[in-house]
Amino acid sequence: LVADAQPGDCLLFHYSGHGGRMPRSDGSPSEWHETLCPVDMETEGMLLDSELFRSLVRPLPAGCRLTCILDSCHSGGVLDLP
């Protein structure tokens, strides 16, 4: 989604599914990771908020807009925004 993003692009990420939380051990002031639970989570694990930030938000160039629609439990902080 973000690999070829350019300034002026408008991107959309939509997720409807299960969300969760798991204890955080990375030194963050928050006690919990908010997570998304993909269909393969039993073998691949949940998607952590910090991973989603690193893969969806951090790589975006200035001037690129990302709209995320997250329909899941515990989704308020799932992008780990500053």
Protein Blocks (a to p, Z undefined) as FASTA:
>chain_A
ZZmgcehiacdddddddddddddfehpabfbdcddddfklmmnopadfklmmmmmmmmpc
ghiacddddddehklmmnopZZ
